Amino acid sequence: MTDAAAPAPSTDARAKRNVAVLVAAQALLGAQMPMIFTVGGLAGQSLAPNACFATLPISLIVLGSMLSATPLSAAMQRWGRRTGFFIGATGGAAGGVVGAIGLFLGSFPVFLAGSLLTGLYMSAHNFYRFAAADTASDAFRPKAISYVMAGGLLAAIVGPQLVKVTSDAFVIPFLGTYLAVIAVNVVGSLLFLGLDIPRPPRPSADAPKGRSRRELITTPAIAVAVICATVSYALMNLVMTSTPLAVVGCGFDAGNAADVVTAHVLAMYVPSFFTGHLIARFGTQTIVATGLAILAAAGGVALMGVELEHFFVALVLLGIGWNFGFIGATTMLAGQHDPHERGRMQGLNDLIVFGGVTFASLSSGGLMNCTGGTAETGWTAVNLAMAPFLALAGGALIWLWLRPQARPV
């Protein structure tokens, strides 16, 4: 089933303009994600009544993203990408406001409410990659997705460095970071005024309805793409959420934790400059398989020790593995549904993906803080937990490889 409505290569001038806007949004607005993921667990640890709940703020961000994925996708299908992205930036600013209030009051429940609102931004943020594909030709699509993901490179540099500047700017730790998050959302939202993605046409009464959600998710290539995207993102989140707690718990300081997160997020996005080219040359399945192998290597390095260099190498590998696995799976999915199925499939995909990420994030704090009493033991438990899920994704990919292909993936 070929996408008959896919743009021809000659129309990629518009797609390239949209990619430029989305790259800028990824760089500026995306900076809030490494900021919040760096300090969220540490702030949660200072506010939570039980150390096992330290990563609950991060978990609620992901839960908010999961809950808002389907309605936000439907809103974009009806009113366009620009409206959906404005909604996301509004959620990010509101999350920053409520999170700052929670820190000021010393209230863990209020802080958690801010995290849940931040999830609305995270959900919108994850639609940037799909928006990049909307006006792109089949040939340009993997590169468009890859370039937009590469916009996170600047976010990887700016976000953690803003944490260093703002985390102790006020007497209340991390309050300045959340105030900076508000400013990032307000300023960054203006970028979407330059976005030029047509609203999807309203379907006529006799227009094709497309496949149901059940039919879509039971299509072999779609099912495997969703599984691989979920495992890649969930395992990255599982390990990254615990990293600041592990680094500090093993005797290093918050600045060291920020540096490790910087290296990790750089590794997430630097490969995006060539991931699209690799997909075009070797195919999505090969790149996804490579990503899963690199994620396994990250877990192996993390289990070798808790010196600072172990954290750096493991988290760099974790970022590269996520990049290959997630971008590859996203490209696989984008080529398996038609425009009139876009809102239905993309919302379902992100619901499943961020359901898995929510589970991983919730598990991360418990594994890290409640499995042995020491940071080293918790860190070991976190990394061992990767194995069964990597086996699941790898098995699904092998199964797809062995099937006759109805269309290239």
C-alpha distance (Angstrom), angle and dihedral (degrees) to the residues before:
residue distance angle dihedral
M1 . . .
T2 3.79 . .
D3 3.79 122.6 .
A4 3.80 99.3 -111.2
A5 3.78 91.6 -173.5
A6 3.79 95.1 54.1
P7 3.80 112.0 127.8
A8 3.78 118.6 -106.2
P9 3.80 118.2 -116.7
S10 3.81 90.2 -106.4
T11 3.81 89.8 66.6
D12 3.80 94.5 56.6
A13 3.82 92.7 102.9
R14 3.82 88.5 82.7
A15 3.80 91.0 44.0
K16 3.81 90.8 53.0
R17 3.82 91.5 51.4
N18 3.79 89.9 51.0
V19 3.79 91.2 47.2
A20 3.83 89.1 54.0
V21 3.82 90.9 54.2
L22 3.80 92.5 45.7
V23 3.81 92.2 47.6
A24 3.82 89.3 54.2
A25 3.81 90.9 47.4
Q26 3.78 90.7 48.6
A27 3.80 89.7 51.3
L28 3.82 98.8 45.8
L29 3.79 106.4 27.7
G30 3.78 90.7 33.0
A31 3.81 90.7 61.4
Q32 3.80 89.0 78.9
M33 3.81 92.1 67.1
P34 3.84 97.8 63.2
M35 3.81 87.3 40.0
I36 3.79 93.2 55.9
F37 3.79 95.4 37.7
T38 3.81 89.5 52.9
V39 3.80 97.0 50.7
G40 3.81 103.2 22.7
G41 3.80 95.9 81.9
L42 3.81 92.9 40.9
A43 3.82 91.7 49.3
G44 3.79 89.7 44.9
Q45 3.80 90.1 51.8
S46 3.82 89.9 54.9
L47 3.82 93.7 47.8
A48 3.81 104.4 33.5
P49 3.80 119.2 99.6
N50 3.83 89.0 -140.2
A51 3.81 127.6 35.5
C52 3.82 89.9 -134.3
F53 3.82 87.6 70.4
A54 3.82 94.9 53.6
T55 3.81 94.4 109.4
L56 3.81 94.2 42.0
P57 3.85 91.5 103.0
I58 3.81 89.4 58.8
S59 3.80 90.3 45.8
L60 3.80 91.4 53.2
I61 3.80 91.2 51.6
V62 3.78 88.7 56.1
L63 3.82 91.5 43.0
G64 3.81 89.5 52.5
S65 3.80 88.7 50.8
M66 3.79 91.2 50.5
L67 3.82 94.1 48.0
S68 3.79 93.9 47.5
A69 3.83 97.5 43.3
T70 3.81 97.2 86.9
P71 3.84 98.6 42.2
L72 3.81 91.4 42.5
S73 3.80 91.1 50.4
A74 3.82 89.6 49.3
A75 3.82 90.1 49.9
M76 3.80 90.8 52.1
Q77 3.80 90.5 48.0
R78 3.80 89.3 53.7
W79 3.82 104.5 34.1
G80 3.79 103.9 18.5
R81 3.79 139.1 -104.3
R82 3.81 95.1 -75.4
T83 3.80 93.1 60.5
G84 3.79 91.4 46.8
F85 3.79 92.3 51.0
F86 3.81 92.1 49.1
I87 3.80 88.2 52.6
G88 3.79 89.3 51.6
A89 3.82 93.9 50.9
T90 3.81 89.5 48.7
G91 3.80 89.0 53.8
G92 3.80 90.6 49.5
A93 3.81 92.3 51.5
A94 3.81 91.7 46.0
G95 3.81 90.1 49.6
G96 3.80 89.5 52.4
V97 3.80 91.7 50.7
V98 3.81 94.9 48.5
G99 3.81 92.3 42.0
A100 3.82 90.4 52.7
I101 3.80 90.2 49.5
G102 3.81 89.6 50.4
L103 3.80 90.9 52.6
F104 3.81 91.8 45.9
L105 3.81 91.7 51.1
G106 3.79 94.1 38.9
S107 3.81 87.5 -126.0
F108 3.79 117.6 150.4
P109 3.85 94.1 -168.0
V110 3.83 92.0 52.6
F111 3.80 90.4 46.6
L112 3.81 89.1 51.8
A113 3.81 90.5 51.1
G114 3.81 88.8 55.7
S115 3.80 89.7 50.8
L116 3.80 91.2 52.9
L117 3.83 90.1 53.0
T118 3.79 90.5 48.9
G119 3.79 86.5 60.2
L120 3.81 88.4 71.3
Y121 3.80 89.1 63.5
M122 3.81 91.8 45.3
S123 3.80 89.6 53.7
A124 3.82 92.6 50.9
H125 3.80 90.2 44.6
N126 3.79 90.2 58.2
F127 3.81 91.5 55.4
Y128 3.82 91.0 62.3
R129 3.80 88.9 85.6
F130 3.81 92.3 53.7
A131 3.81 91.7 45.3
A132 3.80 88.6 55.4
A133 3.81 88.7 59.6
D134 3.82 96.5 46.7
T135 3.82 97.5 85.7
A136 3.82 98.2 23.1
S137 3.79 127.6 107.2
D138 3.79 119.6 -119.7
A139 3.82 89.7 -101.4
F140 3.82 94.6 49.8
R141 3.83 96.9 39.4
P142 3.84 99.9 88.3
K143 3.80 90.5 44.9
A144 3.82 91.8 47.9
I145 3.81 91.3 52.3
S146 3.78 91.1 45.2
Y147 3.82 94.7 48.8
V148 3.80 92.2 50.7
M149 3.78 90.4 50.5
A150 3.82 87.6 49.5
G151 3.80 88.2 61.2
G152 3.78 85.6 77.0
L153 3.80 87.8 73.0
L154 3.79 92.6 83.8
A155 3.80 89.8 41.6
A156 3.80 87.9 55.0
I157 3.79 90.0 56.6
V158 3.79 100.5 37.6
G159 3.81 100.1 41.4
P160 3.83 101.3 58.3
Q161 3.80 91.7 38.1
L162 3.81 89.1 54.6
V163 3.80 86.6 53.3
K164 3.79 89.9 56.9
V165 3.81 91.2 50.2
T166 3.80 98.0 42.1
S167 3.81 108.2 29.9
D168 3.82 93.8 83.0
A169 3.82 97.7 26.6
F170 3.82 90.4 110.0
V171 3.78 134.2 36.1
I172 3.81 87.9 -106.5
P173 3.83 107.2 71.8
F174 3.81 115.9 -117.1
L175 3.82 94.6 5.0
G176 3.80 90.3 114.5
T177 3.81 90.4 52.1
Y178 3.80 91.8 57.3
L179 3.81 91.6 46.9
A180 3.81 88.0 53.2
V181 3.82 89.2 51.7
I182 3.82 89.3 58.1
A183 3.82 91.4 53.1
V184 3.82 92.1 47.3
N185 3.81 91.3 55.7
V186 3.80 95.7 45.6
V187 3.81 94.4 49.1
G188 3.79 96.4 37.1
S189 3.80 94.9 52.2
L190 3.82 89.4 68.1
L191 3.81 89.2 70.1
F192 3.79 91.2 72.0
L193 3.79 90.4 68.7
G194 3.81 85.6 77.9
L195 3.80 95.2 53.4
D196 3.83 115.0 115.6
I197 3.79 107.9 -170.2
P198 3.82 114.3 135.7
R199 3.76 117.8 -126.4
P200 3.79 111.1 -105.5
P201 3.83 108.4 -98.2
R202 3.78 116.0 -103.7
P203 3.79 107.1 -105.9
S204 3.78 117.2 -112.5
A205 3.78 120.9 -130.9
D206 3.79 91.8 -98.1
A207 3.82 96.3 40.9
P208 3.81 117.3 121.4
K209 3.77 110.0 -89.3
G210 3.76 94.6 -152.8
R211 3.76 126.4 -145.4
S212 3.78 123.0 -37.8
R213 3.80 119.3 -113.3
R214 3.79 88.7 -101.8
E215 3.80 92.1 51.7
L216 3.80 91.5 47.0
I217 3.80 96.8 49.1
T218 3.82 92.2 46.5
T219 3.82 92.2 54.8
P220 3.83 101.7 108.8
A221 3.82 98.7 -131.1
I222 3.82 91.8 44.9
A223 3.81 92.9 47.5
V224 3.81 92.1 50.7
A225 3.82 92.3 44.8
V226 3.81 90.4 53.2
I227 3.81 92.6 46.3
C228 3.81 92.9 49.8
A229 3.81 93.1 45.0
T230 3.81 90.7 48.8
V231 3.80 94.6 48.3
S232 3.82 93.5 44.4
Y233 3.81 93.8 50.0
A234 3.81 96.7 37.8
L235 3.81 94.9 51.1
M236 3.79 91.9 45.4
N237 3.81 88.8 52.2
L238 3.81 93.2 44.0
V239 3.79 92.0 57.9
M240 3.81 99.3 33.8
T241 3.82 93.2 51.4
S242 3.80 91.0 57.2
T243 3.79 96.2 40.7
P244 3.85 99.3 87.4
L245 3.82 89.8 46.9
A246 3.82 91.2 48.0
V247 3.81 94.4 46.3
V248 3.81 93.2 49.4
G249 3.81 91.9 39.3
C250 3.82 90.6 55.0
G251 3.80 92.3 57.7
F252 3.79 104.6 -87.2
D253 3.81 127.0 114.2
A254 3.80 135.9 -111.6
G255 3.82 90.4 -98.0
N256 3.80 89.5 58.4
A257 3.80 89.3 48.9
A258 3.83 90.0 51.9
D259 3.81 90.5 50.5
V260 3.81 91.6 51.3
V261 3.82 90.3 48.9
T262 3.83 89.1 49.0
A263 3.81 90.9 53.2
H264 3.80 90.1 46.8
V265 3.80 95.8 50.2
L266 3.81 90.9 45.1
A267 3.79 87.8 54.1
M268 3.80 89.3 49.7
Y269 3.79 93.3 57.5
V270 3.83 110.9 23.3
P271 3.84 92.1 74.3
S272 3.80 88.7 56.6
F273 3.81 89.1 81.1
F274 3.79 88.3 71.4
T275 3.82 106.5 15.7
G276 3.81 91.0 92.0
H277 3.80 90.9 52.3
L278 3.80 90.7 48.9
I279 3.80 90.8 50.5
A280 3.80 90.6 49.9
R281 3.81 90.5 51.0
F282 3.81 103.6 38.1
G283 3.82 104.4 21.1
T284 3.78 132.7 -112.5
Q285 3.79 97.3 -85.1
T286 3.81 93.4 56.3
I287 3.81 92.4 49.3
V288 3.81 93.0 46.7
A289 3.82 90.2 49.9
T290 3.81 89.9 50.3
G291 3.80 90.0 51.0
L292 3.80 92.3 52.6
A293 3.82 90.5 50.0
I294 3.81 91.3 51.4
L295 3.82 90.8 49.3
A296 3.81 88.2 54.4
A297 3.81 89.5 50.6
A298 3.82 89.8 52.2
G299 3.79 90.3 56.4
G300 3.79 90.3 47.9
V301 3.81 93.3 53.6
A302 3.82 91.8 46.4
L303 3.81 89.7 54.9
M304 3.82 91.4 53.4
G305 3.82 95.0 72.4
V306 3.80 149.4 -45.7
E307 3.78 101.8 -110.5
L308 3.80 115.1 127.3
E309 3.82 91.6 -105.0
H310 3.81 90.0 56.4
F311 3.80 90.1 55.5
F312 3.81 92.0 48.0
V313 3.82 95.9 48.5
A314 3.81 94.5 42.3
L315 3.79 93.2 49.0
V316 3.81 93.3 45.9
L317 3.81 89.8 52.8
L318 3.80 89.3 45.7
G319 3.80 90.3 55.5
I320 3.81 94.6 47.9
G321 3.80 91.8 46.8
W322 3.80 91.0 50.7
N323 3.81 90.9 49.2
F324 3.79 94.9 53.2
G325 3.79 94.9 39.5
F326 3.79 98.3 44.4
I327 3.81 100.0 38.8
G328 3.79 90.4 44.1
A329 3.81 92.0 50.7
T330 3.82 91.6 45.0
T331 3.80 90.9 52.6
M332 3.79 90.5 47.5
L333 3.80 90.6 52.1
A334 3.82 94.7 45.0
G335 3.79 90.7 59.3
Q336 3.80 94.8 50.0
H337 3.82 103.6 63.9
D338 3.79 135.5 54.2
P339 3.84 126.9 -121.8
H340 3.81 94.3 -100.8
E341 3.83 88.7 54.1
R342 3.81 93.5 48.8
G343 3.80 100.8 98.4
R344 3.80 92.9 42.9
M345 3.82 96.0 47.4
Q346 3.79 99.8 38.9
G347 3.79 92.5 48.4
L348 3.80 90.9 48.5
N349 3.80 91.0 47.1
D350 3.79 94.0 52.8
L351 3.81 91.7 43.1
I352 3.81 89.0 57.5
V353 3.81 95.9 38.7
F354 3.78 94.6 50.1
G355 3.77 92.1 40.4
G356 3.80 85.1 61.6
V357 3.79 91.7 43.7
T358 3.83 90.4 50.3
F359 3.79 90.3 53.1
A360 3.81 90.6 48.2
S361 3.78 92.7 48.1
L362 3.80 92.8 48.8
S363 3.80 89.9 48.1
S364 3.79 92.8 48.2
G365 3.79 96.5 69.2
G366 3.78 93.4 45.3
L367 3.80 93.5 48.2
M368 3.79 92.0 45.2
N369 3.79 100.3 45.2
C370 3.80 106.8 21.9
T371 3.82 109.1 41.5
G372 3.77 104.7 75.8
G373 3.77 114.5 -11.3
T374 3.81 98.4 -107.2
A375 3.77 132.3 82.6
E376 3.81 90.9 -125.2
T377 3.81 92.9 54.6
G378 3.80 92.4 46.3
W379 3.80 91.9 48.7
T380 3.80 90.2 51.7
A381 3.82 91.1 51.3
V382 3.81 91.4 50.4
N383 3.78 93.4 53.5
L384 3.81 95.9 42.7
A385 3.80 88.4 54.7
M386 3.82 89.4 67.6
A387 3.81 94.7 70.0
P388 3.84 103.6 77.6
F389 3.79 93.3 46.1
L390 3.78 92.9 49.3
A391 3.81 87.4 51.6
L392 3.82 90.0 51.7
A393 3.82 94.1 51.1
G394 3.78 93.4 42.2
G395 3.80 91.3 50.0
A396 3.80 91.8 49.4
L397 3.80 91.0 50.5
I398 3.81 92.4 49.6
W399 3.81 89.7 49.3
L400 3.81 90.2 53.3
W401 3.80 91.2 46.2
L402 3.78 90.3 56.4
R403 3.81 94.5 50.8
P404 3.80 122.8 89.4
Q405 3.80 107.8 -102.3
A406 3.81 119.5 -121.0
R407 3.81 90.7 -172.4
P408 3.81 133.1 3.5
V409 3.81 116.6 -85.3
